[in-house]
C-alpha cells in the first residue's frame, strides 16, 4: 500500500510542479484577468468531465473487478460523446464563460471525457503505474506546448486551451494503448446493465459535482461582486492550496482502490485509519510551509497583480486540514459502493457556499471567498467524521496521529527509499 502511495505521490508531485509552472507562466505572461477567464472556462470543462464520469468515472473502479470490462468501456465511450455535446451546448446558452472560447473548450471537454475513461479502468485493475504515467505525460505535453507559444511570442488566452487540447489528445491515445488488454481478453464476468452503471455513477458524480460547486461557485460570486482580475488571484490561490494537497490526494486515490478490492472489513477500517493519520500529518506540514512562505516572494513569482494572494491563502488553510481527512473517508465510502454518503456531504458543503451570497452583498471583501470555501470544507468534514466514527464505533482521538504513528510512517518511507 505504501509503495503505491509513494509512487502516486511522486507522479503527482511531478504533475503538481508542472501545473504550478503553468500557473506562474499564465500569471506572468497573460495577467490576472486572463487567469480569471481561464478559471471560468476550466470550471465548464471540469463539470463536463464530472457528468461524463457518471458512467465512465469512479464507479468504474468499483465495477471493473466485478463485471464484464468490454461492456462497461463501450457504454462509457457512448456516454462521453453524449455528455460533451449536451454539456457544452448548455454552457454556451447559459454564458458560463467567454463565448469566443466555445470551440476550444468544447473540444477540450470532448477529449477529456473520452480519455479519462482509460484512467479509471487502469485504477480499477490497480494498474497504478500506468495511471500515474498518463497524468505525468499529460502535464508534460501541456507545459511543452504552452512554452512553445510563449517562445513564439503568441500571448493570448487561447494558447492555454490549445496546449490543453494537445495534452488531452495525447492522454487519450496513450490511455487506449494502456487499456488494450480490455479488448484482447475474453471476459466471462457477469455483464453490467446500463441502469446499474448509471445509478452507481449518478450517486458518485452527484457528490463530485456538489463538492466542486461548493468551492467553485465562489468564482462566479467573486467575478460579480469583486472583479475578474480578483477572480484570477483567487483561482491562483486555490490552485496553490490544491497543489499543496497532492500527497493527501494520492492517499485518498489509493483508498478507493484498496477498499474496493479488500474483502476483510476489519482490515479495511485499519488501513483507512492509517491513511487518515498519514494524510493529516502531511496536511499539517503543508499548512506550516504555507504560513511561513514569504508573501513578497509570492508577489515576485506571480507579479504585482497578485500581491493579495497570501491573504487569500490564509483564509484557505482550514480547508486544507478538513479536506485531508474528508478525502480519505469519502474515498472509503466510494470503495464500499456507498456513493450517497459523499453526495450528502457535497450537498451540505454546497449549501454553505450558496448561503454565503448574503455575505458578498453585505461585505464584498477579499476575505470572503476563502472563508466560505473553508466553511464548506469544515461542514463536510463534520458530517463525514460523525458518520464514519459512529458506524465503526471509533472515538475521534483514534484519527489523531501519535508519536508512534510518526515513527511508523518514517520507517516505512525510509524502507521504501532504501529499497
C-alpha positions in Angstrom: 0.0 0.0 0.0 2.8 2.5 1.0 4.6 1.6 -2.2 1.6 2.6 -4.3 1.1 5.8 -2.3 4.8 6.7 -2.8 4.6 6.0 -6.5 1.4 8.0 -6.8 2.9 10.8 -4.7 6.0 11.3 -6.8 3.9 11.2 -10.0 1.5 13.8 -8.6 4.5 15.8 -7.3 5.7 16.0 -10.9 2.3 16.9 -12.2 1.9 19.5 -9.4 5.3 21.1 -10.2 4.4 21.2 -13.9 1.0 22.7 -13.2 2.5 25.2 -10.8 4.8 26.3 -13.6 1.8 26.7 -15.9 0.1 28.8 -13.3 3.1 31.0 -12.9 3.5 31.4 -16.7 -0.2 32.3 -17.3 0.0 34.8 -14.4 3.3 36.4 -15.7 2.6 36.4 -19.4 -1.2 36.7 -19.6 -2.2 38.5 -16.4 -4.8 38.2 -13.6 -7.8 38.8 -15.9 -6.7 36.0 -18.2 -6.3 33.8 -15.2 -9.9 34.6 -14.3 -11.2 33.9 -17.8 -9.3 30.6 -17.9 -10.7 29.6 -14.5 -14.3 30.1 -15.6 -13.7 28.1 -18.7 -12.0 25.3 -16.7 -15.0 25.0 -14.5 -17.1 24.2 -17.5 -14.6 21.6 -18.7 -14.5 20.1 -15.1 -18.3 19.9 -14.9 -18.4 18.2 -18.3 -15.8 15.7 -17.0 -17.7 15.1 -13.8 -21.0 14.5 -15.7 -19.2 12.1 -18.0 -17.9 10.2 -15.0 -21.5 9.3 -14.1 -20.9 6.3 -16.4 -17.1 6.3 -17.0 -15.7 7.5 -13.7 -15.1 6.3 -10.1 -18.0 3.9 -10.2 -16.0 2.0 -12.9 -13.3 1.4 -10.2 -15.8 -0.5 -8.1 -17.5 -2.3 -11.1 -14.4 -3.3 -13.1 -13.2 -6.1 -10.8 -16.8 -7.5 -10.7 -18.3 -7.2 -14.2 -17.6 -7.5 -17.9 -15.0 -4.8 -18.8 -15.7 -4.6 -22.5 -19.4 -3.7 -22.0 -18.5 -1.1 -19.3 -16.0 0.6 -21.6 -18.3 0.7 -24.7 -21.1 2.2 -22.7 -18.7 4.7 -21.2 -17.5 5.8 -24.6 -21.1 6.4 -25.8 -21.9 8.4 -22.7 -18.8 10.5 -23.2 -19.9 11.6 -26.7 -23.4 12.5 -25.4 -22.0 14.3 -22.4 -19.6 16.5 -24.3 -22.3 17.6 -26.8 -25.1 18.3 -24.2 -22.9 20.0 -21.6 -21.2 22.3 -23.9 -24.4 23.3 -25.6 -25.9 24.1 -22.2 -22.8 26.1 -21.1 -22.8 28.4 -24.1 -26.6 29.1 -23.7 -26.0 29.9 -20.0 -23.0 32.0 -20.8 -20.7 30.2 -18.4 -17.6 31.6 -19.9 -16.3 33.8 -22.7 -18.2 32.7 -25.8 -15.1 33.3 -28.0 -13.5 30.2 -26.4 -16.5 27.9 -27.2 -14.9 25.8 -29.9 -11.7 25.2 -27.9 -13.5 24.5 -24.7 -15.9 22.1 -26.4 -13.0 20.1 -28.0 -11.1 20.0 -24.7 -14.2 18.7 -22.9 -14.7 16.0 -25.5 -11.2 14.6 -25.4 -11.1 14.9 -21.6 -14.4 12.9 -21.4 -13.3 10.1 -23.7 -9.7 9.9 -22.4 -10.5 9.9 -18.7 -12.3 6.5 -19.1 -9.0 4.8 -19.5 -7.6 6.2 -16.3 -10.5 4.7 -14.2 -10.2 1.4 -16.0 -6.5 1.3 -15.0 -7.4 2.3 -11.5 -10.0 -0.5 -11.3 -7.3 -3.0 -12.3 -4.9 -1.5 -9.7 -2.5 -0.6 -12.5 -1.3 2.5 -10.6 1.9 2.8 -12.5 0.2 3.3 -15.9 -2.4 5.5 -14.3 0.3 7.8 -12.9 2.2 7.7 -16.2 -0.8 9.1 -18.1 -1.1 12.0 -15.6 2.6 12.9 -15.9 2.7 12.8 -19.7 -0.5 14.8 -20.0 1.0 17.6 -17.8 4.3 17.5 -19.7 2.5 18.0 -23.0 0.5 20.8 -21.6 3.6 22.7 -20.4 5.6 21.9 -23.6 3.0 23.3 -26.0 2.4 26.3 -23.7 6.1 27.1 -23.6 6.2 26.8 -27.4 3.6 29.5 -27.8 5.5 31.8 -25.3 8.7 31.2 -27.2 6.9 32.2 -30.4 5.6 35.3 -28.6 2.0 34.3 -29.1 0.5 35.7 -25.9 -3.3 35.4 -25.7 -5.7 33.5 -23.5 -6.4 30.9 -26.3 -2.9 29.4 -26.2 -3.7 27.8 -22.8 -6.5 25.8 -24.4 -4.5 24.9 -27.5 -1.9 23.4 -25.1 -4.7 21.7 -23.0 -6.2 20.2 -26.2 -2.9 18.7 -27.2 -2.4 17.2 -23.8 -5.8 15.6 -23.7 -5.4 14.1 -27.1 -2.1 12.5 -26.2 -3.5 11.2 -22.9 -6.4 9.6 -24.8 -4.1 7.8 -27.3 -1.8 6.5 -24.6 -4.7 5.5 -22.4 -6.2 3.5 -25.2 -2.9 1.7 -25.6 -2.5 1.0 -21.8 -6.1 -0.5 -21.7 -5.8 -2.5 -24.9 -5.9 -5.6 -22.7 -9.7 -5.0 -22.2 -10.3 -5.8 -25.9 -8.0 -8.7 -26.0 -9.4 -10.6 -23.0 -12.4 -12.9 -23.2 -14.4 -11.8 -20.2 -16.6 -14.4 -18.5 -17.7 -12.0 -15.8 -21.3 -11.0 -15.5 -22.4 -8.2 -17.8 -23.4 -5.0 -16.0 -26.5 -3.2 -17.2 -26.6 0.4 -18.3 -29.1 1.1 -15.5 -26.7 -0.3 -12.9 -23.8 1.6 -14.3 -25.7 4.8 -14.4 -27.3 4.5 -11.0 -24.0 3.8 -9.3 -22.2 6.6 -11.2 -25.0 9.1 -10.7 -24.6 9.0 -6.9 -20.8 9.2 -7.2 -20.8 12.2 -9.5 -23.6 14.0 -7.7 -21.1 14.0 -4.8 -18.2 15.2 -7.0 -20.3 17.9 -8.7 -21.6 19.3 -5.5 -18.2 19.2 -3.9 -16.8 21.1 -6.9 -19.6 23.7 -6.9 -19.3 24.2 -3.2 -15.9 25.9 -3.8 -16.1 27.0 -7.5 -19.5 28.8 -7.1 -17.4 31.4 -5.2 -15.6 32.1 -8.5 -18.8 33.4 -10.0 -19.6 35.4 -6.9 -16.1 36.9 -6.9 -16.3 37.9 -10.5 -19.7 39.5 -10.0 -19.1 41.3 -6.6 -15.4 42.0 -6.9 -13.7 41.7 -10.3 -12.5 39.3 -13.0 -8.9 40.2 -12.0 -9.6 39.3 -8.4 -11.0 36.0 -9.6 -7.7 35.4 -11.3 -5.9 35.9 -8.0 -8.4 33.7 -6.1 -8.2 30.9 -8.6 -4.4 31.0 -8.4 -4.5 30.8 -4.6 -6.9 27.9 -4.7 -4.6 26.2 -7.3 -1.7 26.6 -4.9 -3.6 25.1 -1.9 -4.9 22.2 -4.1 -1.4 21.6 -5.4 -0.2 21.5 -1.8 -2.6 18.7 -1.1 -1.1 16.4 -3.7 0.1 13.9 -1.1 -3.3 13.7 0.5 -4.8 13.4 -2.9 -2.5 10.4 -3.6 -3.5 8.8 -0.3 -7.2 9.3 -1.0 -6.8 7.9 -4.5 -5.2 4.7 -3.2 -8.0 4.3 -0.6 -10.8 3.7 -3.0 -8.8 1.0 -4.9 -7.7 -0.7 -1.7 -11.3 -0.7 -0.2 -12.9 -1.9 -3.5 -10.6 -4.9 -3.6 -10.5 -5.7 0.2 -12.8 -8.4 1.5 -11.9 -8.2 5.2 -13.8 -5.2 6.7 -11.7 -5.0 9.8 -8.6 -4.7 7.6 -10.4 -2.0 5.6 -11.0 0.1 8.7 -7.5 -0.3 9.9 -5.9 0.7 6.6 -8.4 3.7 6.3 -7.5 4.9 9.8 -3.8 4.6 8.9 -4.3 6.6 5.7 -6.3 9.3 7.6 -3.5 9.8 10.0 -0.9 10.0 7.3 -3.0 12.4 5.3 -3.5 14.6 8.3 0.2 14.7 9.1 1.1 15.7 5.6 -1.6 18.4 5.6 -0.2 19.9 8.9 3.3 20.0 7.3 1.9 21.8 4.2 0.0 24.2 6.4 3.2 25.2 8.2 5.0 25.7 4.9 2.3 27.9 3.5 2.2 30.0 6.7 6.0 30.7 6.6 6.2 31.3 2.9 7.0 35.0 2.3 4.2 37.0 0.7 6.9 39.1 -1.1 8.2 36.0 -2.8 4.7 35.0 -4.0 4.3 38.5 -5.5 7.7 38.2 -7.2 6.7 34.8 -8.6 3.3 35.8 -9.9 3.5 39.5 -10.4 2.3 42.7 -8.8 -1.4 41.9 -9.7 -1.1 39.0 -7.3 0.1 41.0 -4.2 -3.0 39.9 -2.2 -2.6 36.2 -2.8 -1.1 35.4 0.6 -4.1 36.9 2.4 -6.4 34.6 0.4 -4.2 31.6 1.1 -4.5 32.3 4.8 -8.3 32.0 4.5 -8.0 28.7 2.7 -5.8 27.0 5.3 -8.7 25.4 7.3 -9.9 23.8 4.1 -6.6 22.0 3.8 -6.9 20.3 7.1 -10.6 19.5 6.6 -10.2 18.2 3.1 -7.2 16.0 4.0 -9.5 13.9 6.3 -12.6 14.2 4.2 -11.0 12.9 1.0 -9.9 9.7 2.6 -13.2 9.0 4.3 -15.1 9.9 1.1 -13.0 7.5 -1.0 -13.5 4.9 1.7 -17.3 5.1 1.1 -16.7 5.1 -2.6 -14.8 1.9 -2.3 -17.7 0.4 -0.4 -20.1 1.5 -3.2 -21.9 3.8 -0.8 -21.9 6.9 -3.0 -24.9 8.5 -1.4 -22.7 9.4 1.6 -20.4 11.6 -0.5 -23.4 13.2 -2.2 -24.9 14.2 1.1 -21.6 15.7 2.2 -21.3 17.6 -1.1 -24.8 19.0 -0.8 -24.1 20.2 2.7 -20.9 21.9 1.6 -22.6 23.5 -1.4 -25.5 24.8 0.7 -22.9 26.6 2.9 -21.4 28.2 -0.2 -24.9 29.2 -1.6 -25.8 30.7 1.8 -22.7 32.9 1.5 -24.4 35.0 -1.2 -25.6 37.2 1.7 -22.1 37.8 2.9 -21.0 39.0 -0.5 -23.8 41.5 -0.6 -23.2 42.8 2.9 -19.4 42.7 2.9 -17.8 42.3 -0.6 -14.3 41.7 0.7 -11.2 39.8 -0.5 -11.5 37.7 2.7 -15.0 36.3 2.0 -14.3 33.7 -0.8 -11.6 31.8 1.1 -13.6 31.9 4.3 -16.6 30.5 2.6 -14.6 27.7 0.9 -13.2 26.7 4.3 -16.6 26.8 5.9 -17.9 24.4 3.3 -15.0 22.1 3.7 -15.5 22.1 7.5 -19.2 21.3 7.2 -18.4 18.3 5.0 -15.7 17.1 7.5 -18.1 17.2 10.4 -20.6 15.1 8.5 -18.0 12.6 7.4 -16.5 12.2 10.8 -19.7 11.8 12.7 -20.9 9.1 10.3 -17.6 7.2 10.0 -16.8 7.2 13.7 -20.3 6.2 14.8 -20.7 3.4 12.3 -17.4 1.8 13.2 -17.7 2.7 16.9 -14.5 4.6 16.9 -13.5 7.6 19.1 -12.3 10.8 17.5 -8.9 10.6 19.2 -8.1 7.4 17.2 -7.6 9.5 14.0 -5.1 11.8 15.7 -1.6 10.8 14.8 0.6 9.8 17.7 4.4 9.8 18.1 4.3 6.0 17.4 2.4 6.7 14.1 5.0 9.3 13.1 7.8 6.9 13.8 6.0 4.1 11.9 5.5 6.2 8.8 9.1 7.4 8.8 10.4 3.8 9.0 8.0 2.8 6.2 9.2 5.6 3.8 12.8 5.1 4.8 12.5 1.4 3.8 10.9 2.4 0.5 13.6 4.8 -0.3 16.4 2.3 0.6 14.6 -0.4 -1.3 
